[in-house]
Amino acid sequence: MKIKADTGRCIGAGMCALTLPEVFDQSEEDGTVVVLDAEPPAALRPAVNRSVQLCPSGALSVEE
């Protein structure tokens, strides 16, 4: 699993960082998503999928 983030599409809502702070953060400059671990362990798959679903702008995706 590999996480992709489109920072141009991100609106800085922060749902990803709130849901899974060990994988996502927000930029200090503009609040857009920062992926801390683009290839997290398989054990985090459900939480990653939840974060992708919660993203209001659709800026996150997962590639298998």
C-alpha positions as CSV (number, residue, x, y, z in Angstrom):
1,M,0.0,0.0,0.0
2,K,1.3,3.5,-0.9
3,I,-0.5,6.7,0.1
4,K,-0.7,9.5,-2.5
5,A,-1.6,13.0,-1.5
6,D,-2.6,15.8,-3.9
7,T,-1.6,19.0,-2.0
8,G,-3.1,21.1,-4.8
9,R,-6.5,19.6,-4.0
10,C,-6.1,19.6,-0.2
11,I,-8.2,22.2,1.6
12,G,-6.4,21.8,5.0
13,A,-9.4,20.3,6.9
14,G,-7.0,18.1,8.9
15,M,-9.2,15.1,9.2
16,C,-6.3,12.9,8.1
17,A,-3.9,14.2,10.8
18,L,-6.6,13.9,13.4
19,T,-7.5,10.4,12.4
20,L,-4.0,9.0,11.9
21,P,-1.3,11.4,13.3
22,E,1.5,8.8,12.9
23,V,1.0,8.8,9.1
24,F,-0.3,12.3,8.4
25,D,0.5,15.9,9.5
26,Q,-0.3,19.4,8.2
27,S,2.1,21.9,6.7
28,E,3.0,24.8,9.0
29,E,2.8,27.1,6.0
30,D,-0.6,26.5,4.5
31,G,-2.2,23.6,6.5
32,T,-2.1,21.1,3.6
33,V,-1.5,17.5,4.1
34,V,2.0,16.1,4.8
35,V,2.4,12.4,4.5
36,L,4.9,11.2,7.2
37,D,4.8,7.6,6.1
38,A,3.8,7.0,2.5
39,E,4.1,3.2,2.9
40,P,2.8,2.5,6.4
41,P,2.6,-1.1,7.9
42,A,-0.3,-3.3,6.8
43,A,-1.7,-3.2,10.3
44,L,-2.6,0.5,9.7
45,R,-4.5,-0.3,6.5
46,P,-8.0,0.1,8.1
47,A,-7.1,3.5,9.6
48,V,-5.5,4.7,6.4
49,N,-8.6,3.7,4.4
50,R,-10.7,5.6,7.0
51,S,-8.5,8.7,6.6
52,V,-8.9,8.6,2.8
53,Q,-12.7,8.3,3.2
54,L,-12.9,11.2,5.6
55,C,-10.9,13.6,3.4
56,P,-13.5,16.2,2.3
57,S,-11.5,17.3,-0.7
58,G,-10.6,13.8,-2.0
59,A,-6.9,14.7,-1.9
60,L,-5.9,11.3,-0.5
61,S,-5.7,8.0,-2.3
62,V,-4.2,4.6,-1.8
63,E,-2.3,2.6,-4.4
64,E,-2.0,-1.1,-3.9
